[in-house]
Amino acid sequence: MKINLDKKLSDLTPLETRGLVSRRPSDEPQLRARVSDLLSRVQRQGDHALKAMAEEFDGVALEELEVPRDRWEAAVAELDPKLRGDLEMAAENIKIFHRAQIPEELQVTVRPGVTLGRRAVPLSRVGVYAPGGRAAYPSSVLMGVVPAKAAGVEEIILCSPPGPSGAPPAEVMAAASIGGASRLFALGGAGAIGALAYGTDQVPAVDAIVGPGNRYVTEAKRQVAGDVLIDSPAGPSEVLVVADAGADPRLCALELICQAEHDPDAAVALVTDSTSLLEAVRRALASEVEKAPRRDIVEAALSSQGALLLADRWEDVLQFAKDYSAEHLALFTADPRSDMEAAQTAGTVFLGQAAAVAYGDYITGANHVLPTGGLARTFSSLSTLHYLRMYTWQEITPEAASAMSGAVERMAESEGLPGHAEAARARKGPPR
């Protein structure tokens, strides 16, 4: 087992620190160019490009891009009853939490006769991406589709990579039905993002694209963000475990492995001020990695973006957590609520050792589509707000219009806009 960085925080070089905090692909310029080419192919060639990409990247020849609804329904009927119940419970929890996020209409009288308001309305059509490849992710289907339903979105277009049968895995199709998707397309990678953003003969263009994915999906979302709303750059999984001397070393190690097994590009780190805990975690991690079913992927992630870090002071631990801005922040500490106040830049925070990140990944109802690559400093987790647009309204009485006309006239003239000034003058004095 090889860890990328296993040292004291104070001994990190500036380059090592930047690498930990930014977590961007080393080949980013080439990745950007490759994704740009794929998106351009979709724009030029439409469905033909998508079918060619399915053969190139997924190894399947697709006759049709859309998966008929009867295949979803068959997948639900054939699903293990216990797993179906688990998915339905997760969907209910997600619905409850995300419905509670819908903002109430705002109405404020800013001065006599001037009333302003803000109203939230659902988008008409959204695209949800659920990753595939190394594993099936029905949980990501629910995390994208159920909040859209809760927000009142009319049409929800789901894309997920095809398996050997030409359709996504059965669990993904079942989750599409349970969550309430409108249509399902067997499309993956940057091509799927391009199809959702620009539309093709078969795939409708959407108002927003949400969902996690690999670095190609993440980069594609970045590039289409000027044309369509995206949730956040939600790339390969991340976790930062913040642990004090009282933490359980095995639980710390398991948290690192849970996220490392997603992807060789996953970033997993632990920081503590306890030398004895760090040594115990190192031993526990070696033991757990040895028997991990997805050992190759875990070891690749640990060797590329894994870190075990020792701080001199607890204040340095919390400052590092704030700077790292992890997708998942696990606080295995004596006072996690207090520590959360000092490190609020994560996508989602897990308070205490009972709160394993896996619970948030699957069942609690909070969303697992989260910003990665240090961008939790700026972006937020996927929420109901991503499926809504806000508009404001303004109501002005004739008396208020008359009272404000002089101010508007003077401000308009100062900006050289005489038409604006005349519109205000026309409302001066008694109503006509």
C-alpha positions in Angstrom: 0.0 0.0 0.0 1.5 3.3 -1.1 0.1 6.6 0.2 0.7 9.7 -1.9 1.5 11.9 1.1 2.3 10.7 4.6 3.9 13.5 6.5 3.5 16.5 8.8 1.5 19.5 7.5 4.4 21.8 8.4 6.7 19.8 6.1 4.6 20.0 3.0 6.2 21.9 0.1 4.2 24.7 -1.5 3.7 22.4 -4.6 2.4 19.6 -2.4 0.0 21.9 -0.6 -1.3 23.3 -4.0 -1.8 19.7 -5.2 -3.8 18.8 -2.1 -6.0 21.8 -2.2 -6.7 22.2 -5.9 -7.0 18.5 -6.9 -7.1 19.2 -10.6 -6.1 16.6 -13.3 -2.4 16.8 -14.2 -3.3 16.6 -17.9 -6.0 19.2 -17.7 -5.1 21.0 -21.0 -5.3 17.8 -22.9 -8.5 16.8 -21.1 -10.0 20.2 -22.0 -9.2 19.8 -25.6 -10.4 16.2 -25.8 -13.7 17.1 -24.2 -14.1 20.1 -26.5 -13.7 17.9 -29.5 -16.3 15.4 -28.2 -18.8 18.2 -27.6 -18.2 19.6 -31.1 -18.8 16.2 -32.6 -22.2 16.0 -30.9 -23.1 19.4 -32.1 -22.1 18.6 -35.7 -23.2 15.0 -36.0 -25.9 14.6 -33.4 -27.2 11.0 -32.8 -24.6 9.6 -35.2 -21.8 10.9 -33.0 -23.5 9.5 -29.9 -23.8 6.0 -31.4 -20.2 6.1 -32.5 -19.1 7.1 -29.0 -21.1 4.3 -27.5 -19.1 1.9 -29.7 -15.8 3.6 -28.9 -16.1 4.0 -25.2 -18.8 1.5 -24.1 -18.2 -1.3 -26.6 -21.8 -1.5 -27.6 -23.7 -0.9 -30.9 -26.8 1.0 -30.1 -29.8 0.8 -32.5 -31.8 3.3 -30.4 -30.5 5.7 -27.8 -33.7 5.8 -25.7 -34.6 2.9 -23.4 -38.3 2.1 -23.6 -40.3 2.5 -20.4 -41.4 -1.1 -20.4 -37.8 -2.1 -19.8 -37.7 0.1 -16.7 -40.9 -1.4 -15.4 -39.6 -4.9 -16.0 -36.4 -4.0 -14.1 -38.5 -2.8 -11.1 -40.6 -6.0 -11.2 -37.4 -8.2 -11.3 -35.6 -6.2 -8.6 -34.8 -7.9 -5.3 -37.8 -6.9 -3.0 -35.5 -5.8 -0.2 -33.4 -3.7 -2.5 -36.5 -2.2 -4.0 -37.7 -1.3 -0.5 -34.3 0.3 0.3 -34.5 2.4 -2.9 -38.1 3.5 -2.1 -37.0 4.5 1.4 -34.1 6.5 0.1 -36.4 8.2 -2.5 -38.9 9.1 0.3 -36.1 10.6 2.5 -34.8 12.6 -0.5 -38.2 13.9 -1.3 -38.9 15.0 2.3 -35.6 16.8 2.6 -35.8 18.5 -0.8 -39.4 19.5 -0.6 -38.6 21.4 2.6 -36.0 23.5 0.7 -38.6 25.1 -1.6 -38.5 28.8 -0.8 -41.7 30.7 0.1 -42.6 33.7 -2.1 -41.1 36.9 -0.8 -43.0 40.1 -0.7 -41.6 43.4 0.7 -42.9 47.0 0.7 -39.7 49.0 0.4 -41.5 52.4 0.7 -45.1 53.5 0.6 -46.6 52.4 -2.7 -43.6 50.3 -3.8 -44.0 46.5 -3.3 -41.5 44.1 -4.6 -41.6 40.3 -4.7 -39.6 37.2 -5.6 -41.1 34.0 -6.8 -39.6 30.6 -7.4 -40.9 28.5 -10.4 -39.6 25.1 -11.6 -37.6 24.7 -14.7 -39.5 23.0 -17.6 -37.0 20.3 -18.5 -33.8 19.1 -16.8 -31.1 16.6 -17.5 -29.9 14.2 -14.9 -26.6 12.3 -15.4 -26.0 9.0 -13.5 -22.5 7.6 -13.9 -21.7 4.0 -14.8 -18.6 2.1 -16.0 -17.0 0.6 -13.0 -20.2 0.3 -11.0 -24.0 0.9 -11.2 -25.3 4.0 -9.4 -29.0 3.8 -8.8 -28.4 6.1 -5.8 -27.2 8.9 -8.2 -30.4 8.4 -10.2 -32.5 9.1 -7.1 -30.3 12.0 -6.0 -30.9 13.7 -9.4 -34.5 12.8 -10.2 -36.3 12.9 -6.9 -35.4 16.5 -6.1 -36.5 17.5 -9.6 -39.9 15.9 -9.0 -40.1 17.6 -5.6 -39.4 21.0 -7.3 -42.2 20.4 -9.8 -40.1 20.0 -13.0 -42.3 18.9 -15.9 -39.8 16.7 -17.8 -36.8 14.9 -16.4 -34.4 13.4 -18.9 -32.0 10.8 -17.5 -28.8 9.7 -19.1 -26.6 6.8 -18.0 -24.0 4.8 -19.8 -25.1 1.5 -21.6 -24.0 -1.9 -20.5 -23.4 -4.9 -22.7 -27.2 -5.2 -23.3 -27.3 -1.7 -24.8 -29.2 -0.4 -21.7 -28.0 0.9 -18.3 -27.8 -1.7 -15.5 -31.1 -3.1 -14.2 -30.7 -1.2 -10.9 -30.4 2.1 -12.7 -33.5 1.4 -14.8 -35.4 0.5 -11.7 -34.3 3.6 -9.9 -35.4 5.7 -12.9 -38.9 4.3 -12.5 -38.9 4.6 -8.7 -37.6 8.1 -8.8 -40.0 9.3 -11.5 -37.9 10.1 -14.5 -39.7 11.0 -17.7 -37.3 9.5 -20.3 -34.1 7.4 -20.1 -31.3 7.4 -22.6 -28.4 4.9 -22.7 -25.7 7.6 -23.0 -22.6 8.2 -21.0 -19.6 10.5 -20.7 -19.0 13.9 -22.4 -21.3 12.9 -25.2 -24.3 12.6 -22.9 -23.6 16.1 -21.5 -23.3 17.5 -25.0 -26.6 15.9 -26.1 -28.4 17.3 -23.0 -27.0 20.7 -23.5 -27.5 21.1 -27.3 -30.1 18.5 -28.2 -30.1 16.0 -31.1 -32.9 14.4 -33.2 -33.6 12.0 -30.4 -32.3 13.7 -27.2 -34.1 16.9 -26.2 -32.1 19.9 -25.0 -32.6 20.8 -21.4 -32.6 23.9 -19.2 -30.2 22.4 -16.6 -27.8 19.5 -16.2 -27.1 17.9 -12.8 -25.3 14.8 -11.6 -21.8 13.5 -10.8 -19.4 11.8 -13.2 -15.8 11.1 -14.0 -13.4 13.8 -15.1 -14.6 13.8 -18.7 -18.2 14.4 -17.5 -17.0 17.1 -15.1 -15.0 18.9 -17.8 -18.0 18.7 -20.2 -20.2 20.3 -17.6 -17.7 23.1 -17.2 -17.7 23.7 -20.9 -21.4 23.8 -21.5 -22.0 25.9 -18.4 -22.3 29.0 -20.5 -25.1 27.5 -22.5 -27.1 25.6 -19.8 -27.3 25.7 -16.0 -25.2 23.2 -14.2 -25.2 22.2 -10.5 -21.5 22.1 -9.8 -18.3 20.4 -11.0 -19.1 17.1 -9.3 -16.2 14.9 -10.3 -14.3 11.9 -8.8 -15.2 11.3 -5.1 -13.4 12.9 -2.2 -13.3 12.6 1.6 -11.4 14.4 4.3 -11.5 12.7 7.7 -10.7 15.0 10.6 -10.0 12.9 13.7 -8.8 13.5 17.2 -7.0 11.1 19.6 -10.3 9.5 20.6 -11.3 8.4 17.1 -11.5 4.7 16.1 -8.6 4.0 13.7 -10.5 1.3 11.8 -13.5 3.5 11.2 -11.2 6.2 9.9 -9.5 3.7 7.6 -12.9 2.5 6.3 -14.0 6.0 5.5 -10.9 6.5 3.3 -11.5 3.1 1.5 -15.2 3.8 0.9 -14.5 6.8 -1.2 -11.2 5.5 -2.7 -13.1 2.5 -4.2 -15.1 4.7 -6.5 -12.4 5.7 -8.8 -8.6 5.8 -9.2 -8.9 9.6 -9.4 -10.7 9.8 -6.0 -9.0 12.0 -3.4 -9.0 10.7 0.2 -7.2 12.2 3.2 -7.0 12.2 7.0 -5.6 14.9 9.2 -5.1 14.7 12.9 -2.9 16.2 15.7 -2.4 12.8 17.3 0.7 10.8 16.4 -0.7 7.6 18.0 -3.9 7.8 16.0 -2.1 8.4 12.8 0.1 5.3 13.4 -3.0 3.3 14.2 -4.9 4.5 11.1 -1.9 3.6 9.0 -1.9 0.1 10.3 -5.7 -0.3 10.0 -5.6 1.1 6.5 -3.0 -1.4 5.4 -5.0 -4.3 6.8 -8.3 -3.2 5.3 -6.8 -2.5 1.9 -5.3 -5.9 1.8 -8.8 -7.5 1.9 -10.7 -4.8 -0.1 -12.7 -6.4 -3.0 -11.9 -3.3 -5.1 -8.3 -3.3 -4.0 -6.7 -2.2 -7.3 -8.9 0.9 -7.5 -8.3 1.7 -3.8 -4.6 1.4 -4.1 -4.5 3.6 -7.2 -6.5 6.3 -5.5 -4.3 6.2 -2.4 -1.1 6.4 -4.4 -2.3 9.3 -6.5 -4.3 11.5 -4.2 -4.2 9.8 -0.8 -2.8 11.6 2.3 -2.2 10.9 6.0 -1.3 14.2 7.6 -0.1 15.2 11.1 -0.6 18.7 12.4 1.2 20.3 15.3 -2.0 21.9 16.7 -5.7 21.3 16.5 -6.1 24.8 15.1 -4.0 23.7 12.2 -6.1 20.7 11.7 -9.3 22.8 11.3 -7.5 25.4 9.1 -6.4 22.6 6.8 -10.0 21.2 6.6 -11.2 24.7 5.6 -8.5 25.1 3.0 -9.0 21.5 1.6 -12.7 22.1 1.1 -13.6 18.5 0.6 -16.7 17.0 -1.0 -17.3 15.0 2.1 -15.9 16.1 5.5 -16.1 13.5 8.3 -15.6 15.0 11.8 -14.6 12.1 14.0 -14.0 14.3 17.0 -15.2 14.9 20.5 -17.1 18.1 19.6 -18.0 17.8 15.9 -20.7 20.6 15.9 -18.1 23.1 17.3 -15.5 21.9 14.8 -18.0 22.3 11.9 -18.2 26.0 12.7 -14.5 26.3 12.0 -14.6 24.4 8.7 -17.7 25.2 6.8 -16.3 24.9 3.2 -17.2 21.2 2.6 -19.9 20.0 0.3 -21.5 18.0 3.2 -20.3 17.4 6.8 -20.8 14.2 8.8 -20.9 14.8 12.6 -19.4 12.0 14.7 -18.3 8.5 14.1 -21.8 7.1 13.7 -22.4 9.3 10.7 -20.5 7.3 8.0 -20.3 9.0 4.7 -22.0 5.9 3.1 -25.2 6.8 4.9 -25.3 10.1 3.1 -24.3 8.4 -0.2 -27.4 6.3 0.0 -30.2 6.8 2.5 -30.4 9.9 4.7 -32.0 12.1 2.1 -29.3 14.8 1.9 -27.9 15.0 -1.6 -24.7 13.2 -2.6 -24.1 15.3 -5.7 -21.5 17.6 -4.3 -18.7 20.0 -5.6 -15.2 18.4 -5.8 -11.7 19.6 -6.5 -11.7 22.2 -3.8 -14.7 24.0 -5.3 -16.9 23.5 -2.2 -15.4 26.9 -1.4 -17.7 28.4 -4.1 -20.3 25.8 -5.1 -23.1 24.2 -3.1 -24.5 20.7 -3.0 -27.2 19.8 -5.4 -30.5 21.0 -3.9 -34.0 21.9 -4.9 -32.8 25.4 -5.8 -30.9 24.0 -8.8 -34.3 23.0 -10.4 -35.9 26.4 -9.8 -35.5 29.8 -11.3 -36.4 33.0 -9.5 -38.1 36.0 -10.9 -39.0 39.2 -9.2 -42.1 41.4 -9.6 -42.6 45.1 -8.9 -45.8 46.9 -8.1 -45.8 50.7 -8.0 -48.8 52.9 -7.2 -49.4 56.1 -9.2 -48.6 58.2 -6.1 -45.3 56.4 -5.6 -44.4 56.7 -9.2 -45.0 60.4 -9.0 -42.9 60.7 -5.9 -40.0 58.9 -7.4 -40.1 60.4 -10.9 -37.7 63.3 -10.1 -35.0 60.9 -8.8 -35.3 58.6 -11.8 -35.2 61.6 -14.2 -32.0 62.9 -12.7 -30.3 59.5 -12.5 -31.3 58.8 -16.2 -30.0 62.1 -17.4 -26.7 61.6 -15.5 -26.3 58.4 -17.5 -27.2 60.0 -20.9 -30.5 58.1 -21.3 -33.1 60.7 -22.1 -35.8 58.1 -22.9 -35.6 56.8 -19.4 -35.9 60.3 -18.1 -39.0 61.0 -20.2 -40.6 57.8 -19.0 -40.3 59.1 -15.5 -41.5 62.6 -16.3 -44.6 61.1 -17.9 -45.6 59.8 -14.5 -45.0 63.0 -12.5 -48.0 64.7 -10.9 -51.5 63.4 -10.7 -52.4 60.3 -12.7 -53.5 61.1 -16.3 
